[in-house]
Amino acid sequence: MEKQNITLSLSKEVLRRVKVLAAEQDTSVTAIMEKLLSDYATHHEGYSQARQDHLELIKSGLDLGTNGVVSWAREDLHER
């Protein structure tokens, strides 16, 4: 996979903490950021696909087994 450098501005405190975590995990800040950004993109893409699937379901409607025929009256459902 081809890599490309970017510039990222972080507070010194955040960068210090991330460097410590990276050292503890025997990895790099770059590897941590790549994993986090990849997870973020995957989550967002999954959400977008699920949203699209549900919108298509709403447009097509659901088969409730009535064939579009209402076999009851509102008054029957709300007898007192």
Long-range contacts (C-beta under 8 A, 24 or more apart in sequence): 8-33
